[in-house]
Amino acid sequence: MIAKSMAPFLEGSSVIRAMFEEGKKMAKVYGAENVYDFSVGNPGLNPPKEVKEAINYINNEMDPHLVHGYMANAGYESTRQAVADNLNKRFGGDFTFENIIMTVGAGSSINVLMKTIFDPGDKQVVFSPYFVEYANWARNYGAETVVVPTKEENNFEPDAEGLKAVLDEKVKVVIINNPNNPTGAIYSEESIKAVAEVLKEAEKEFGHPIYIISDEPYRELVYVDKKVPYIPDLYDNTLIAYSWSKSLSLPGERIGYIAVPNKSDNAEEFVAAAIVANRVCGDTNAPSLMQLVVERCMDAQVDVPYYEKNAKDLYKIVTDAGFRAVVPQGAFYLWVKSPVEDEKVFVAKAKEHRILLVPGSAFAYPGYVRLSFCISNETIQRSKESFDELGKDFFGK
């Protein structure tokens, strides 16, 4: 018999994963080359050569006991220092290894931060559309999720006034994912500054810190001439959750980090508590081999121009078929307006043409669908005929 507390998780089981499993079934029926699966953000590019070189070096040249053994719960000091040095080089600052905690990917980073911050009854604010696991994770710690919709007419930027309207003394966290999943938007510095000003006033009013958790797995995936704001420069109580899943095409390896700036509230005590949270959440430490790998790959990245071409090609195919879409600025998602009010009807019709899409309601934003374009360009090109037929179903062209 399962716990009653699991019921909400089962009810909200991932639509994205369900579509992914459906795609595998359809591939057996129609052939994988005839199914156009845009459901899961599973990087289609191989890791850069530096990753393979690092793995070979570590396995062949380093002490196996060091490579595969325990280390401090926060991770290898050398890896943490490499992360700190990289952040300082790219953004300025005064990070040392003591500000960094290695984690089992960004999901683990966010869970560790939530465990450190939340008491039962606390709240977090998210801007929809948003990655739905944020709410599931908060529920683990007895926290409530408050949703503030972004505005279509403002390219789905965070709504600072909407945030201000929902803040109360129970709010401890605001999550910002930039570049954004699912819209592909890059939130502007102006929008982040507006959010920061609202939070600074709220901190004064309520007498406690309100943290921005900056979820940054897509930071390096940018396709337009637009800067991704570095939020710690704009707001002191910013906590960074990072993953190499996208930038190095390592989603299954589950490797990431937490960065806690010195200027954040009571930073030293916070780091100490987060290190304990990392252990009591069950992770003990981040994977040892992958810590040593990323330590040697700080400046490596996947073939971003490949994703940029995918973005442009898919956008053209979809819009040529008659649909309205948001030009992707970053991440690897195309956000498409449903031609009918209920986007689940659109998703079902697309499935008839062997196209797998994710409904916007899975991101708390009905009326849109998400397409992940981190697949092969050949698959994108082959999907054109199916999108054209899907367009005819709705527009009669």
C-alpha positions as CSV (number, residue, x, y, z in Angstrom):
1,M,0.0,0.0,0.0
2,I,1.5,3.4,-1.0
3,A,1.5,6.5,1.1
4,K,-1.5,8.8,0.7
5,S,1.0,11.7,0.1
6,M,1.9,10.1,-3.2
7,A,-1.6,10.6,-4.7
8,P,-0.9,14.1,-5.9
9,F,2.3,13.0,-7.6
10,L,0.6,10.2,-9.4
11,E,-2.2,12.5,-10.6
12,G,0.4,14.9,-11.9
13,S,2.7,12.3,-13.4
14,S,4.7,13.8,-16.2
15,V,2.8,14.3,-19.5
16,I,6.2,14.8,-21.1
17,R,7.5,11.4,-20.1
18,A,4.1,9.8,-21.1
19,M,4.6,11.3,-24.6
20,F,8.2,10.0,-24.7
21,E,7.0,6.5,-23.9
22,E,4.2,6.8,-26.5
23,G,6.8,7.8,-29.1
24,K,8.8,4.6,-28.5
25,K,5.6,2.5,-29.0
26,M,4.8,4.3,-32.2
27,A,8.3,3.8,-33.5
28,K,7.8,0.1,-33.3
29,V,4.6,0.4,-35.4
30,Y,5.6,3.0,-38.0
31,G,9.4,2.8,-37.9
32,A,11.5,5.3,-35.9
33,E,12.3,7.3,-39.0
34,N,8.5,8.0,-39.5
35,V,7.8,9.2,-36.0
36,Y,8.6,12.9,-35.2
37,D,9.1,13.0,-31.5
38,F,9.4,16.6,-30.2
39,S,8.4,15.7,-26.7
40,V,11.5,15.3,-24.4
41,G,14.4,17.7,-24.1
42,N,16.9,14.8,-24.5
43,P,20.0,16.3,-26.1
44,G,20.6,14.7,-29.5
45,L,24.2,15.8,-29.9
46,N,27.1,13.7,-28.6
47,P,29.1,15.2,-25.8
48,P,32.1,17.3,-26.9
49,K,35.4,15.5,-27.5
50,E,36.8,16.9,-24.2
51,V,34.4,14.7,-22.2
52,K,35.7,11.5,-23.8
53,E,39.3,12.7,-23.4
54,A,38.7,13.5,-19.7
55,I,37.0,10.1,-19.1
56,N,39.9,8.3,-20.7
57,Y,42.5,10.2,-18.8
58,I,40.8,9.7,-15.5
59,N,40.2,6.0,-16.0
60,N,43.8,5.3,-17.3
61,E,45.9,7.7,-15.3
62,M,44.3,8.4,-11.9
63,D,44.1,6.4,-8.7
64,P,40.9,4.2,-8.9
65,H,40.3,4.7,-5.2
66,L,40.2,8.5,-5.7
67,V,38.1,8.2,-8.8
68,H,35.5,5.9,-7.4
69,G,35.7,6.6,-3.6
70,Y,33.9,8.9,-1.2
71,M,34.9,12.5,-0.8
72,A,33.4,15.4,1.2
73,N,29.6,15.6,0.8
74,A,30.0,18.9,-1.0
75,G,32.3,17.3,-3.6
76,Y,35.9,17.2,-4.6
77,E,37.6,20.5,-3.5
78,S,39.5,20.7,-6.8
79,T,36.2,20.4,-8.8
80,R,34.5,23.0,-6.6
81,Q,37.4,25.3,-7.1
82,A,37.3,24.8,-10.9
83,V,33.6,25.8,-10.8
84,A,34.4,28.8,-8.7
85,D,37.2,29.9,-11.0
86,N,35.0,29.5,-14.0
87,L,32.2,31.6,-12.6
88,N,34.7,34.3,-11.5
89,K,36.2,34.4,-15.0
90,R,32.9,34.6,-16.8
91,F,30.9,36.9,-14.5
92,G,33.3,38.4,-11.9
93,G,32.8,37.7,-8.2
94,D,34.6,36.2,-5.3
95,F,33.6,32.6,-5.4
96,T,35.9,29.9,-3.8
97,F,35.3,26.2,-3.5
98,E,33.5,26.9,-0.2
99,N,30.7,28.6,-2.1
100,I,30.1,25.5,-4.3
101,I,28.3,22.2,-3.7
102,M,28.4,19.5,-6.3
103,T,25.1,17.9,-6.9
104,V,23.3,15.1,-8.8
105,G,22.1,17.5,-11.5
106,A,20.0,20.7,-11.4
107,G,17.0,18.8,-10.1
108,S,19.0,17.7,-7.1
109,S,20.4,21.2,-6.7
110,I,16.9,22.7,-6.4
111,N,15.7,19.9,-4.0
112,V,18.7,20.6,-1.8
113,L,18.0,24.3,-1.8
114,M,14.3,23.7,-1.0
115,K,15.2,21.3,1.8
116,T,17.5,24.0,3.2
117,I,14.9,26.8,2.9
118,F,11.4,25.5,3.4
119,D,9.4,24.8,6.5
120,P,6.0,23.2,6.1
121,G,3.5,25.9,5.0
122,D,6.0,28.1,3.2
123,K,5.5,29.1,-0.4
124,Q,7.4,29.5,-3.6
125,V,6.4,31.6,-6.7
126,V,6.9,30.4,-10.2
127,F,6.2,32.2,-13.5
128,S,4.1,30.2,-15.9
129,P,4.7,28.5,-18.2
130,Y,7.1,26.7,-16.0
131,F,8.8,23.3,-15.6
132,V,6.1,21.5,-13.6
133,E,8.5,19.5,-11.4
134,Y,9.2,22.7,-9.4
135,A,5.8,22.3,-7.8
136,N,6.3,18.5,-7.2
137,W,9.6,19.1,-5.6
138,A,8.2,21.9,-3.3
139,R,5.5,19.5,-2.2
140,N,8.2,17.2,-0.9
141,Y,9.0,19.8,1.8
142,G,5.4,20.8,2.6
143,A,5.6,24.0,0.5
144,E,2.9,25.5,-1.7
145,T,3.5,26.7,-5.2
146,V,2.0,30.1,-6.3
147,V,1.8,30.6,-10.1
148,V,2.1,34.0,-11.7
149,P,1.4,33.9,-15.4
150,T,3.7,35.7,-17.9
151,K,2.2,37.8,-20.6
152,E,2.1,36.7,-24.2
153,E,2.3,40.2,-25.5
154,N,5.6,40.7,-23.6
155,N,7.3,37.7,-25.0
156,F,6.5,35.7,-21.9
157,E,8.7,37.8,-19.6
158,P,8.2,37.6,-15.8
159,D,5.5,39.9,-14.5
160,A,6.9,41.9,-11.6
161,E,3.5,43.4,-10.8
162,G,1.9,40.0,-10.8
163,L,4.6,38.8,-8.4
164,K,4.0,41.8,-6.1
165,A,0.3,40.9,-5.9
166,V,0.9,37.4,-4.5
167,L,3.8,38.0,-2.1
168,D,3.2,37.4,1.6
169,E,5.3,36.5,4.6
170,K,5.1,32.8,3.7
171,V,6.9,33.3,0.4
172,K,10.6,32.2,0.7
173,V,11.5,31.4,-2.9
174,V,11.0,32.6,-6.5
175,I,12.3,30.3,-9.2
176,I,13.6,31.8,-12.5
177,N,14.6,29.6,-15.4
178,N,16.5,31.5,-18.0
179,P,16.7,30.8,-20.9
180,N,13.3,29.4,-20.3
181,N,11.8,26.0,-20.7
182,P,9.3,25.8,-22.4
183,T,9.1,29.1,-24.2
184,G,12.7,29.5,-25.4
185,A,12.6,33.1,-24.2
186,I,15.6,34.8,-22.7
187,Y,14.3,37.0,-19.8
188,S,15.6,40.5,-20.2
189,E,17.8,42.3,-17.6
190,E,15.0,44.9,-17.3
191,S,12.5,42.2,-16.3
192,I,14.8,40.6,-13.8
193,K,15.6,44.0,-12.3
194,A,11.9,44.7,-11.9
195,V,11.5,41.3,-10.1
196,A,14.5,42.1,-7.9
197,E,13.1,45.5,-6.8
198,V,9.8,43.9,-5.8
199,L,11.6,41.3,-3.8
200,K,13.9,43.8,-2.1
201,E,10.9,45.7,-0.8
202,A,9.2,42.5,0.3
203,E,12.2,41.4,2.2
204,K,12.1,44.7,4.1
205,E,8.4,44.3,4.8
206,F,8.4,40.7,5.9
207,G,11.8,40.7,7.7
208,H,13.3,37.6,6.1
209,P,15.2,36.8,2.9
210,I,13.3,35.8,-0.2
211,Y,15.6,33.7,-2.4
212,I,15.7,33.7,-6.2
213,I,16.7,30.2,-7.3
214,S,18.2,30.7,-10.7
215,D,17.8,27.5,-12.6
216,E,20.4,27.6,-15.4
217,P,20.8,24.4,-17.4
218,Y,20.3,26.3,-20.7
219,R,22.6,29.3,-20.0
220,E,25.0,28.5,-22.8
221,L,22.3,27.7,-25.4
222,V,21.6,31.1,-27.0
223,Y,20.7,31.8,-30.6
224,V,20.2,35.5,-30.7
225,D,22.2,38.6,-29.9
226,K,20.8,38.9,-26.4
227,K,22.6,38.6,-23.1
228,V,21.4,36.2,-20.4
229,P,21.4,38.3,-17.3
230,Y,23.6,37.1,-14.4
231,I,21.1,37.4,-11.6
232,P,23.6,37.6,-8.6
233,D,24.6,40.9,-10.1
234,L,21.0,42.1,-9.8
235,Y,19.8,40.5,-6.5
236,D,22.0,39.5,-3.5
237,N,19.9,36.6,-2.4
238,T,20.3,34.6,-5.6
239,L,21.2,30.9,-5.5
240,I,22.4,29.2,-8.7
241,A,21.3,25.7,-9.6
242,Y,23.3,24.4,-12.6
243,S,23.5,21.2,-14.7
244,W,25.8,20.1,-17.5
245,S,23.0,18.0,-18.9
246,K,22.4,20.4,-21.8
247,S,25.7,22.2,-22.3
248,L,27.7,19.0,-22.4
249,S,24.9,16.6,-23.5
250,L,25.1,14.6,-20.3
251,P,21.5,14.3,-19.1
252,G,21.9,10.7,-17.9
253,E,25.0,11.4,-15.9
254,R,23.2,13.7,-13.4
255,I,26.0,16.2,-12.6
256,G,25.5,19.8,-11.5
257,Y,26.2,22.3,-8.7
258,I,24.9,24.9,-6.3
259,A,26.6,28.2,-6.1
260,V,25.9,30.4,-3.0
261,P,27.3,34.0,-3.4
262,N,29.0,35.5,-0.3
263,K,26.7,38.5,-0.4
264,S,23.6,36.3,0.1
265,D,22.0,36.1,3.5
266,N,24.2,34.4,6.1
267,A,26.0,32.6,3.3
268,E,28.4,30.5,5.4
269,E,25.7,29.0,7.6
270,F,23.5,28.5,4.5
271,V,26.2,26.5,2.7
272,A,26.8,24.4,5.8
273,A,23.1,23.6,6.0
274,A,22.8,22.9,2.3
275,I,25.7,20.4,2.5
276,V,23.8,18.5,5.2
277,A,20.6,18.7,3.1
278,N,22.6,17.2,0.2
279,R,23.3,14.2,2.4
280,V,19.9,13.8,4.0
281,C,18.1,14.1,0.7
282,G,19.9,10.8,0.0
283,D,22.5,11.8,-2.5
284,T,25.5,11.6,-0.2
285,N,27.6,13.2,-2.9
286,A,27.6,13.9,-6.6
287,P,28.9,11.1,-8.9
288,S,32.7,11.0,-8.3
289,L,33.8,10.2,-11.9
290,M,31.6,12.9,-13.4
291,Q,32.9,15.5,-11.0
292,L,36.4,14.8,-12.2
293,V,35.2,14.9,-15.8
294,V,33.5,18.3,-15.7
295,E,36.5,19.7,-13.7
296,R,38.4,19.2,-17.0
297,C,35.7,20.4,-19.3
298,M,34.7,23.9,-17.9
299,D,35.2,25.6,-21.2
300,A,33.8,22.9,-23.4
301,Q,30.3,22.9,-24.9
302,V,28.1,21.2,-27.5
303,D,27.7,22.4,-31.1
304,V,25.4,25.3,-30.3
305,P,25.2,26.3,-34.1
306,Y,23.6,22.9,-34.8
307,Y,20.8,23.6,-32.4
308,E,20.5,27.1,-33.8
309,K,20.0,25.6,-37.3
310,N,17.4,23.2,-35.9
311,A,15.6,26.2,-34.3
312,K,15.4,28.1,-37.5
313,D,14.5,25.1,-39.7
314,L,11.7,23.9,-37.3
315,Y,10.3,27.5,-36.9
316,K,10.1,27.8,-40.7
317,I,8.5,24.4,-41.2
318,V,5.9,25.1,-38.5
319,T,5.0,28.6,-39.5
320,D,5.0,27.7,-43.2
321,A,2.3,25.2,-42.3
322,G,0.2,28.0,-40.9
323,F,0.9,27.9,-37.2
324,R,2.0,30.8,-35.0
325,A,5.2,30.3,-33.0
326,V,7.6,32.2,-30.8
327,V,11.1,32.7,-32.2
328,P,13.4,30.6,-30.0
329,Q,16.0,32.8,-28.3
330,G,17.6,30.1,-26.1
331,A,17.2,26.6,-24.7
332,F,16.0,24.1,-27.3
333,Y,12.2,24.5,-27.4
334,L,9.7,26.0,-29.9
335,W,6.6,27.4,-28.2
336,V,3.6,27.2,-30.6
337,K,0.2,28.7,-30.3
338,S,-2.6,26.1,-30.6
339,P,-5.0,26.7,-33.5
340,V,-7.9,25.6,-31.2
341,E,-8.7,26.7,-27.7
342,D,-8.0,23.2,-26.2
343,E,-4.4,22.5,-27.1
344,K,-4.9,18.8,-26.2
345,V,-7.1,18.5,-29.3
346,F,-4.2,19.9,-31.3
347,V,-1.8,17.4,-29.7
348,A,-4.2,14.5,-30.5
349,K,-4.6,15.6,-34.1
350,A,-0.8,16.0,-34.4
351,K,-0.4,12.4,-33.2
352,E,-2.5,11.2,-36.1
353,H,0.3,12.6,-38.3
354,R,3.0,10.9,-36.1
355,I,4.0,14.2,-34.6
356,L,4.4,14.2,-30.8
357,L,4.0,17.5,-29.0
358,V,3.6,18.4,-25.3
359,P,0.5,20.4,-24.3
360,G,1.0,23.8,-22.7
361,S,-1.2,22.7,-19.8
362,A,1.7,20.5,-18.7
363,F,3.5,23.8,-18.0
364,A,0.5,25.5,-16.4
365,Y,-0.1,27.5,-19.6
366,P,-2.9,26.1,-21.8
367,G,-3.4,27.2,-25.4
368,Y,0.2,26.4,-26.5
369,V,2.3,23.4,-27.2
370,R,6.0,22.8,-26.8
371,L,8.3,21.2,-29.4
372,S,11.8,20.1,-28.4
373,F,14.2,20.6,-31.3
374,C,17.3,18.9,-29.8
375,I,16.8,16.0,-32.2
376,S,18.5,15.3,-35.5
377,N,18.1,17.9,-38.2
378,E,17.1,15.0,-40.6
379,T,14.1,14.3,-38.4
380,I,13.1,17.9,-38.5
381,Q,13.4,18.0,-42.3
382,R,11.4,14.8,-42.6
383,S,8.6,16.2,-40.4
384,K,7.7,18.9,-43.0
385,E,5.2,16.8,-44.9
386,S,3.4,15.8,-41.7
387,F,3.3,19.4,-40.5
388,D,1.9,20.5,-43.8
389,E,-0.8,17.9,-43.6
390,L,-1.5,19.0,-40.0
391,G,-1.8,22.6,-41.1
392,K,-4.4,21.5,-43.8
393,D,-6.5,19.9,-41.0
394,F,-6.9,23.3,-39.3
395,F,-6.5,25.9,-42.0
396,G,-7.6,24.0,-45.2
397,K,-4.5,25.1,-47.2
